[in-house]
Amino acid sequence: MNANDVYNIAKALPEEELIRLYNMLDISVRPKTKIKKKRKPLPEFTVNDGIRFLLKNHFNKIKTQ
């Protein structure tokens, strides 16, 4: 059975049954809400901590070829 068959059958329903069908479809087709994960708070860094990290990890590396 495909959507066209169901549509033709739904058009033939009486008004009260059509309302009941819409209510049933509304309940079963609602999208599920996504649960968002909480982010871990970032640690407190000072400007000196940032400069120390950059000097240690990026600027003092010896480039090998």
HTML snippet that shows the backbone in 3Dmol.js (N, CA, C, O; Angstrom):
<script src="https://3Dmol.org/build/3Dmol-min.js"></script>
<div id="view" style="width:600px;height:400px;position:relative"></div>
<script>
const pdb = `
ATOM      1  N   MET A   1       0.853  -1.168   0.000  1.00  0.00           N
ATOM      2  CA  MET A   1       0.000   0.000   0.000  1.00  0.00           C
ATOM      3  C   MET A   1       0.901   1.233   0.000  1.00  0.00           C
ATOM      4  O   MET A   1       1.901   1.282   0.716  1.00  0.00           O
ATOM      5  N   ASN A   2       0.537   2.219  -0.804  1.00  0.00           N
ATOM      6  CA  ASN A   2       1.324   3.443  -0.835  1.00  0.00           C
ATOM      7  C   ASN A   2       0.457   4.643  -0.443  1.00  0.00           C
ATOM      8  O   ASN A   2      -0.731   4.493  -0.160  1.00  0.00           O
ATOM      9  N   ALA A   3       1.052   5.805  -0.431  1.00  0.00           N
ATOM     10  CA  ALA A   3       0.367   7.007   0.049  1.00  0.00           C
ATOM     11  C   ALA A   3      -0.823   7.375  -0.832  1.00  0.00           C
ATOM     12  O   ALA A   3      -1.811   7.911  -0.331  1.00  0.00           O
ATOM     13  N   ASN A   4      -0.749   7.100  -2.130  1.00  0.00           N
ATOM     14  CA  ASN A   4      -1.878   7.424  -3.012  1.00  0.00           C
ATOM     15  C   ASN A   4      -3.106   6.585  -2.668  1.00  0.00           C
ATOM     16  O   ASN A   4      -4.229   7.088  -2.685  1.00  0.00           O
ATOM     17  N   ASP A   5      -2.892   5.319  -2.359  1.00  0.00           N
ATOM     18  CA  ASP A   5      -4.014   4.459  -1.967  1.00  0.00           C
ATOM     19  C   ASP A   5      -4.661   4.963  -0.683  1.00  0.00           C
ATOM     20  O   ASP A   5      -5.885   5.034  -0.579  1.00  0.00           O
ATOM     21  N   VAL A   6      -3.837   5.308   0.281  1.00  0.00           N
ATOM     22  CA  VAL A   6      -4.357   5.790   1.561  1.00  0.00           C
ATOM     23  C   VAL A   6      -5.090   7.109   1.375  1.00  0.00           C
ATOM     24  O   VAL A   6      -6.119   7.345   2.009  1.00  0.00           O
ATOM     25  N   TYR A   7      -4.567   7.967   0.510  1.00  0.00           N
ATOM     26  CA  TYR A   7      -5.216   9.253   0.257  1.00  0.00           C
ATOM     27  C   TYR A   7      -6.605   9.054  -0.339  1.00  0.00           C
ATOM     28  O   TYR A   7      -7.560   9.710   0.075  1.00  0.00           O
ATOM     29  N   ASN A   8      -6.716   8.156  -1.303  1.00  0.00           N
ATOM     30  CA  ASN A   8      -8.027   7.901  -1.917  1.00  0.00           C
ATOM     31  C   ASN A   8      -9.018   7.326  -0.907  1.00  0.00           C
ATOM     32  O   ASN A   8     -10.200   7.668  -0.933  1.00  0.00           O
ATOM     33  N   ILE A   9      -8.546   6.467  -0.033  1.00  0.00           N
ATOM     34  CA  ILE A   9      -9.421   5.904   1.001  1.00  0.00           C
ATOM     35  C   ILE A   9      -9.830   6.993   1.984  1.00  0.00           C
ATOM     36  O   ILE A   9     -10.987   7.048   2.400  1.00  0.00           O
ATOM     37  N   ALA A  10      -8.889   7.863   2.359  1.00  0.00           N
ATOM     38  CA  ALA A  10      -9.189   8.932   3.320  1.00  0.00           C
ATOM     39  C   ALA A  10     -10.194   9.920   2.751  1.00  0.00           C
ATOM     40  O   ALA A  10     -11.017  10.456   3.492  1.00  0.00           O
ATOM     41  N   LYS A  11     -10.142  10.169   1.445  1.00  0.00           N
ATOM     42  CA  LYS A  11     -11.114  11.082   0.829  1.00  0.00           C
ATOM     43  C   LYS A  11     -12.523  10.513   0.910  1.00  0.00           C
ATOM     44  O   LYS A  11     -13.492  11.272   0.956  1.00  0.00           O
ATOM     45  N   ALA A  12     -12.652   9.196   0.928  1.00  0.00           N
ATOM     46  CA  ALA A  12     -13.967   8.566   0.953  1.00  0.00           C
ATOM     47  C   ALA A  12     -14.549   8.470   2.362  1.00  0.00           C
ATOM     48  O   ALA A  12     -15.715   8.105   2.517  1.00  0.00           O
ATOM     49  N   LEU A  13     -13.767   8.787   3.385  1.00  0.00           N
ATOM     50  CA  LEU A  13     -14.254   8.687   4.761  1.00  0.00           C
ATOM     51  C   LEU A  13     -15.264   9.790   5.075  1.00  0.00           C
ATOM     52  O   LEU A  13     -15.193  10.881   4.510  1.00  0.00           O
ATOM     53  N   PRO A  14     -16.209   9.499   5.984  1.00  0.00           N
ATOM     54  CA  PRO A  14     -17.096  10.559   6.452  1.00  0.00           C
ATOM     55  C   PRO A  14     -16.304  11.584   7.274  1.00  0.00           C
ATOM     56  O   PRO A  14     -15.180  11.319   7.700  1.00  0.00           O
ATOM     57  N   GLU A  15     -16.904  12.747   7.486  1.00  0.00           N
ATOM     58  CA  GLU A  15     -16.227  13.865   8.146  1.00  0.00           C
ATOM     59  C   GLU A  15     -15.693  13.501   9.532  1.00  0.00           C
ATOM     60  O   GLU A  15     -14.546  13.809   9.856  1.00  0.00           O
ATOM     61  N   GLU A  16     -16.516  12.851  10.348  1.00  0.00           N
ATOM     62  CA  GLU A  16     -16.082  12.548  11.717  1.00  0.00           C
ATOM     63  C   GLU A  16     -14.957  11.512  11.737  1.00  0.00           C
ATOM     64  O   GLU A  16     -14.071  11.579  12.588  1.00  0.00           O
ATOM     65  N   GLU A  17     -14.987  10.557  10.808  1.00  0.00           N
ATOM     66  CA  GLU A  17     -13.902   9.577  10.738  1.00  0.00           C
ATOM     67  C   GLU A  17     -12.616  10.220  10.217  1.00  0.00           C
ATOM     68  O   GLU A  17     -11.520   9.830  10.620  1.00  0.00           O
ATOM     69  N   LEU A  18     -12.744  11.198   9.330  1.00  0.00           N
ATOM     70  CA  LEU A  18     -11.575  11.907   8.818  1.00  0.00           C
ATOM     71  C   LEU A  18     -10.893  12.698   9.939  1.00  0.00           C
ATOM     72  O   LEU A  18      -9.665  12.723  10.027  1.00  0.00           O
ATOM     73  N   ILE A  19     -11.687  13.338  10.787  1.00  0.00           N
ATOM     74  CA  ILE A  19     -11.136  14.062  11.939  1.00  0.00           C
ATOM     75  C   ILE A  19     -10.425  13.087  12.870  1.00  0.00           C
ATOM     76  O   ILE A  19      -9.339  13.376  13.371  1.00  0.00           O
ATOM     77  N   ARG A  20     -11.038  11.944  13.096  1.00  0.00           N
ATOM     78  CA  ARG A  20     -10.437  10.931  13.963  1.00  0.00           C
ATOM     79  C   ARG A  20      -9.113  10.423  13.379  1.00  0.00           C
ATOM     80  O   ARG A  20      -8.149  10.203  14.112  1.00  0.00           O
ATOM     81  N   LEU A  21      -9.076  10.241  12.053  1.00  0.00           N
ATOM     82  CA  LEU A  21      -7.849   9.810  11.385  1.00  0.00           C
ATOM     83  C   LEU A  21      -6.742  10.842  11.552  1.00  0.00           C
ATOM     84  O   LEU A  21      -5.601  10.490  11.851  1.00  0.00           O
ATOM     85  N   TYR A  22      -7.077  12.123  11.358  1.00  0.00           N
ATOM     86  CA  TYR A  22      -6.075  13.179  11.532  1.00  0.00           C
ATOM     87  C   TYR A  22      -5.537  13.196  12.958  1.00  0.00           C
ATOM     88  O   TYR A  22      -4.337  13.386  13.161  1.00  0.00           O
ATOM     89  N   ASN A  23      -6.396  13.003  13.938  1.00  0.00           N
ATOM     90  CA  ASN A  23      -5.939  12.963  15.328  1.00  0.00           C
ATOM     91  C   ASN A  23      -5.005  11.778  15.565  1.00  0.00           C
ATOM     92  O   ASN A  23      -3.999  11.912  16.262  1.00  0.00           O
ATOM     93  N   MET A  24      -5.328  10.633  14.997  1.00  0.00           N
ATOM     94  CA  MET A  24      -4.481   9.456  15.162  1.00  0.00           C
ATOM     95  C   MET A  24      -3.120   9.664  14.489  1.00  0.00           C
ATOM     96  O   MET A  24      -2.086   9.280  15.035  1.00  0.00           O
ATOM     97  N   LEU A  25      -3.130  10.271  13.305  1.00  0.00           N
ATOM     98  CA  LEU A  25      -1.873  10.523  12.604  1.00  0.00           C
ATOM     99  C   LEU A  25      -1.029  11.561  13.328  1.00  0.00           C
ATOM    100  O   LEU A  25       0.196  11.453  13.367  1.00  0.00           O
ATOM    101  N   ASP A  26      -1.680  12.558  13.896  1.00  0.00           N
ATOM    102  CA  ASP A  26      -0.953  13.605  14.606  1.00  0.00           C
ATOM    103  C   ASP A  26      -0.217  13.030  15.804  1.00  0.00           C
ATOM    104  O   ASP A  26       0.902  13.444  16.104  1.00  0.00           O
ATOM    105  N   ILE A  27      -0.828  12.093  16.479  1.00  0.00           N
ATOM    106  CA  ILE A  27      -0.200  11.489  17.648  1.00  0.00           C
ATOM    107  C   ILE A  27       0.974  10.597  17.236  1.00  0.00           C
ATOM    108  O   ILE A  27       2.013  10.607  17.897  1.00  0.00           O
ATOM    109  N   SER A  28       0.828   9.840  16.171  1.00  0.00           N
ATOM    110  CA  SER A  28       1.860   8.860  15.817  1.00  0.00           C
ATOM    111  C   SER A  28       3.001   9.433  14.983  1.00  0.00           C
ATOM    112  O   SER A  28       4.050   8.799  14.879  1.00  0.00           O
ATOM    113  N   VAL A  29       2.830  10.616  14.385  1.00  0.00           N
ATOM    114  CA  VAL A  29       3.838  11.130  13.470  1.00  0.00           C
ATOM    115  C   VAL A  29       4.641  12.284  14.079  1.00  0.00           C
ATOM    116  O   VAL A  29       5.545  12.795  13.418  1.00  0.00           O
ATOM    117  N   ARG A  30       4.358  12.701  15.270  1.00  0.00           N
ATOM    118  CA  ARG A  30       5.084  13.822  15.872  1.00  0.00           C
ATOM    119  C   ARG A  30       6.569  13.501  15.965  1.00  0.00           C
ATOM    120  O   ARG A  30       6.954  12.400  16.357  1.00  0.00           O
ATOM    121  N   PRO A  31       7.398  14.474  15.600  1.00  0.00           N
ATOM    122  CA  PRO A  31       8.843  14.227  15.684  1.00  0.00           C
ATOM    123  C   PRO A  31       9.299  14.157  17.136  1.00  0.00           C
ATOM    124  O   PRO A  31       8.776  14.853  18.007  1.00  0.00           O
ATOM    125  N   LYS A  32      10.273  13.309  17.369  1.00  0.00           N
ATOM    126  CA  LYS A  32      10.813  13.171  18.715  1.00  0.00           C
ATOM    127  C   LYS A  32      11.767  14.330  18.980  1.00  0.00           C
ATOM    128  O   LYS A  32      12.539  14.726  18.107  1.00  0.00           O
ATOM    129  N   THR A  33      11.705  14.856  20.168  1.00  0.00           N
ATOM    130  CA  THR A  33      12.593  15.954  20.513  1.00  0.00           C
ATOM    131  C   THR A  33      13.970  15.400  20.867  1.00  0.00           C
ATOM    132  O   THR A  33      14.091  14.359  21.513  1.00  0.00           O
ATOM    133  N   LYS A  34      14.979  16.102  20.439  1.00  0.00           N
ATOM    134  CA  LYS A  34      16.345  15.693  20.723  1.00  0.00           C
ATOM    135  C   LYS A  34      16.730  16.217  22.097  1.00  0.00           C
ATOM    136  O   LYS A  34      16.421  17.352  22.460  1.00  0.00           O
ATOM    137  N   ILE A  35      17.397  15.385  22.834  1.00  0.00           N
ATOM    138  CA  ILE A  35      17.875  15.781  24.148  1.00  0.00           C
ATOM    139  C   ILE A  35      19.276  16.354  23.971  1.00  0.00           C
ATOM    140  O   ILE A  35      20.193  15.668  23.521  1.00  0.00           O
ATOM    141  N   LYS A  36      19.420  17.617  24.332  1.00  0.00           N
ATOM    142  CA  LYS A  36      20.715  18.259  24.187  1.00  0.00           C
ATOM    143  C   LYS A  36      21.574  17.947  25.400  1.00  0.00           C
ATOM    144  O   LYS A  36      21.127  18.023  26.544  1.00  0.00           O
ATOM    145  N   LYS A  37      22.806  17.596  25.119  1.00  0.00           N
ATOM    146  CA  LYS A  37      23.744  17.318  26.194  1.00  0.00           C
ATOM    147  C   LYS A  37      24.275  18.641  26.739  1.00  0.00           C
ATOM    148  O   LYS A  37      24.506  19.593  25.994  1.00  0.00           O
ATOM    149  N   LYS A  38      24.460  18.673  28.043  1.00  0.00           N
ATOM    150  CA  LYS A  38      25.023  19.868  28.652  1.00  0.00           C
ATOM    151  C   LYS A  38      26.516  19.918  28.358  1.00  0.00           C
ATOM    152  O   LYS A  38      27.214  18.905  28.415  1.00  0.00           O
ATOM    153  N   ARG A  39      26.984  21.108  28.045  1.00  0.00           N
ATOM    154  CA  ARG A  39      28.410  21.286  27.810  1.00  0.00           C
ATOM    155  C   ARG A  39      29.141  21.380  29.134  1.00  0.00           C
ATOM    156  O   ARG A  39      28.633  21.924  30.114  1.00  0.00           O
ATOM    157  N   LYS A  40      30.331  20.842  29.135  1.00  0.00           N
ATOM    158  CA  LYS A  40      31.163  20.976  30.317  1.00  0.00           C
ATOM    159  C   LYS A  40      31.688  22.409  30.352  1.00  0.00           C
ATOM    160  O   LYS A  40      32.101  22.940  29.321  1.00  0.00           O
ATOM    161  N   PRO A  41      31.678  23.028  31.504  1.00  0.00           N
ATOM    162  CA  PRO A  41      32.201  24.398  31.568  1.00  0.00           C
ATOM    163  C   PRO A  41      33.706  24.408  31.323  1.00  0.00           C
ATOM    164  O   PRO A  41      34.429  23.514  31.762  1.00  0.00           O
ATOM    165  N   LEU A  42      34.155  25.425  30.622  1.00  0.00           N
ATOM    166  CA  LEU A  42      35.577  25.550  30.340  1.00  0.00           C
ATOM    167  C   LEU A  42      36.308  26.009  31.592  1.00  0.00           C
ATOM    168  O   LEU A  42      35.759  26.768  32.391  1.00  0.00           O
ATOM    169  N   PRO A  43      37.540  25.553  31.766  1.00  0.00           N
ATOM    170  CA  PRO A  43      38.304  26.023  32.927  1.00  0.00           C
ATOM    171  C   PRO A  43      38.671  27.495  32.753  1.00  0.00           C
ATOM    172  O   PRO A  43      38.728  28.006  31.635  1.00  0.00           O
ATOM    173  N   GLU A  44      38.912  28.149  33.850  1.00  0.00           N
ATOM    174  CA  GLU A  44      39.283  29.559  33.816  1.00  0.00           C
ATOM    175  C   GLU A  44      40.753  29.679  33.409  1.00  0.00           C
ATOM    176  O   GLU A  44      41.636  29.162  34.093  1.00  0.00           O
ATOM    177  N   PHE A  45      41.007  30.358  32.301  1.00  0.00           N
ATOM    178  CA  PHE A  45      42.361  30.603  31.838  1.00  0.00           C
ATOM    179  C   PHE A  45      42.645  32.092  31.931  1.00  0.00           C
ATOM    180  O   PHE A  45      41.775  32.926  31.681  1.00  0.00           O
ATOM    181  N   THR A  46      43.859  32.402  32.290  1.00  0.00           N
ATOM    182  CA  THR A  46      44.276  33.800  32.281  1.00  0.00           C
ATOM    183  C   THR A  46      45.024  34.062  30.983  1.00  0.00           C
ATOM    184  O   THR A  46      45.325  33.134  30.233  1.00  0.00           O
ATOM    185  N   VAL A  47      45.321  35.317  30.725  1.00  0.00           N
ATOM    186  CA  VAL A  47      46.080  35.674  29.530  1.00  0.00           C
ATOM    187  C   VAL A  47      47.469  35.045  29.600  1.00  0.00           C
ATOM    188  O   VAL A  47      47.992  34.563  28.596  1.00  0.00           O
ATOM    189  N   ASN A  48      48.054  35.055  30.780  1.00  0.00           N
ATOM    190  CA  ASN A  48      49.390  34.451  30.934  1.00  0.00           C
ATOM    191  C   ASN A  48      49.358  32.953  30.654  1.00  0.00           C
ATOM    192  O   ASN A  48      50.293  32.414  30.061  1.00  0.00           O
ATOM    193  N   ASP A  49      48.291  32.277  31.074  1.00  0.00           N
ATOM    194  CA  ASP A  49      48.162  30.846  30.774  1.00  0.00           C
ATOM    195  C   ASP A  49      48.110  30.619  29.267  1.00  0.00           C
ATOM    196  O   ASP A  49      48.735  29.689  28.759  1.00  0.00           O
ATOM    197  N   GLY A  50      47.371  31.460  28.551  1.00  0.00           N
ATOM    198  CA  GLY A  50      47.269  31.339  27.099  1.00  0.00           C
ATOM    199  C   GLY A  50      48.593  31.576  26.411  1.00  0.00           C
ATOM    200  O   GLY A  50      48.964  30.839  25.498  1.00  0.00           O
ATOM    201  N   ILE A  51      49.311  32.607  26.844  1.00  0.00           N
ATOM    202  CA  ILE A  51      50.620  32.907  26.253  1.00  0.00           C
ATOM    203  C   ILE A  51      51.597  31.773  26.527  1.00  0.00           C
ATOM    204  O   ILE A  51      52.343  31.367  25.636  1.00  0.00           O
ATOM    205  N   ARG A  52      51.599  31.262  27.744  1.00  0.00           N
ATOM    206  CA  ARG A  52      52.490  30.160  28.106  1.00  0.00           C
ATOM    207  C   ARG A  52      52.189  28.924  27.250  1.00  0.00           C
ATOM    208  O   ARG A  52      53.111  28.248  26.794  1.00  0.00           O
ATOM    209  N   PHE A  53      50.914  28.629  27.034  1.00  0.00           N
ATOM    210  CA  PHE A  53      50.529  27.479  26.214  1.00  0.00           C
ATOM    211  C   PHE A  53      51.008  27.653  24.778  1.00  0.00           C
ATOM    212  O   PHE A  53      51.569  26.730  24.188  1.00  0.00           O
ATOM    213  N   LEU A  54      50.782  28.850  24.213  1.00  0.00           N
ATOM    214  CA  LEU A  54      51.200  29.084  22.830  1.00  0.00           C
ATOM    215  C   LEU A  54      52.714  28.985  22.679  1.00  0.00           C
ATOM    216  O   LEU A  54      53.206  28.385  21.723  1.00  0.00           O
ATOM    217  N   LEU A  55      53.450  29.568  23.612  1.00  0.00           N
ATOM    218  CA  LEU A  55      54.911  29.496  23.530  1.00  0.00           C
ATOM    219  C   LEU A  55      55.408  28.064  23.651  1.00  0.00           C
ATOM    220  O   LEU A  55      56.321  27.656  22.933  1.00  0.00           O
ATOM    221  N   LYS A  56      54.819  27.313  24.544  1.00  0.00           N
ATOM    222  CA  LYS A  56      55.265  25.938  24.781  1.00  0.00           C
ATOM    223  C   LYS A  56      54.920  25.015  23.617  1.00  0.00           C
ATOM    224  O   LYS A  56      55.741  24.184  23.229  1.00  0.00           O
ATOM    225  N   ASN A  57      53.721  25.146  23.057  1.00  0.00           N
ATOM    226  CA  ASN A  57      53.235  24.159  22.091  1.00  0.00           C
ATOM    227  C   ASN A  57      53.345  24.571  20.626  1.00  0.00           C
ATOM    228  O   ASN A  57      53.288  23.712  19.746  1.00  0.00           O
ATOM    229  N   HIS A  58      53.500  25.863  20.345  1.00  0.00           N
ATOM    230  CA  HIS A  58      53.460  26.257  18.938  1.00  0.00           C
ATOM    231  C   HIS A  58      54.703  27.002  18.463  1.00  0.00           C
ATOM    232  O   HIS A  58      55.134  26.811  17.326  1.00  0.00           O
ATOM    233  N   PHE A  59      55.276  27.830  19.295  1.00  0.00           N
ATOM    234  CA  PHE A  59      56.356  28.679  18.815  1.00  0.00           C
ATOM    235  C   PHE A  59      57.741  28.120  19.085  1.00  0.00           C
ATOM    236  O   PHE A  59      58.702  28.559  18.451  1.00  0.00           O
ATOM    237  N   ASN A  60      57.881  27.184  19.986  1.00  0.00           N
ATOM    238  CA  ASN A  60      59.203  26.660  20.308  1.00  0.00           C
ATOM    239  C   ASN A  60      59.467  25.294  19.696  1.00  0.00           C
ATOM    240  O   ASN A  60      60.418  24.619  20.088  1.00  0.00           O
ATOM    241  N   LYS A  61      58.656  24.883  18.757  1.00  0.00           N
ATOM    242  CA  LYS A  61      58.879  23.580  18.129  1.00  0.00           C
ATOM    243  C   LYS A  61      59.992  23.689  17.097  1.00  0.00           C
ATOM    244  O   LYS A  61      60.065  24.658  16.342  1.00  0.00           O
ATOM    245  N   ILE A  62      60.849  22.689  17.078  1.00  0.00           N
ATOM    246  CA  ILE A  62      61.913  22.623  16.081  1.00  0.00           C
ATOM    247  C   ILE A  62      61.330  21.947  14.852  1.00  0.00           C
ATOM    248  O   ILE A  62      60.806  20.835  14.923  1.00  0.00           O
ATOM    249  N   LYS A  63      61.429  22.630  13.740  1.00  0.00           N
ATOM    250  CA  LYS A  63      60.867  22.079  12.508  1.00  0.00           C
ATOM    251  C   LYS A  63      61.837  21.053  11.932  1.00  0.00           C
ATOM    252  O   LYS A  63      63.007  21.353  11.692  1.00  0.00           O
ATOM    253  N   THR A  64      61.338  19.850  11.715  1.00  0.00           N
ATOM    254  CA  THR A  64      62.150  18.795  11.111  1.00  0.00           C
ATOM    255  C   THR A  64      61.717  18.623   9.669  1.00  0.00           C
ATOM    256  O   THR A  64      60.542  18.751   9.327  1.00  0.00           O
ATOM    257  N   GLN A  65      62.700  18.329   8.837  1.00  0.00           N
ATOM    258  CA  GLN A  65      62.360  18.185   7.421  1.00  0.00           C
ATOM    259  C   GLN A  65      62.594  16.799   6.933  1.00  0.00           C
ATOM    260  O   GLN A  65      62.357  16.510   5.760  1.00  0.00           O
TER     261      GLN A  65
END
`;
const viewer = $3Dmol.createViewer("view");
viewer.addModel(pdb, "pdb");
viewer.setStyle({}, {cartoon: {color: "spectrum"}});
viewer.zoomTo();
viewer.render();
</script>
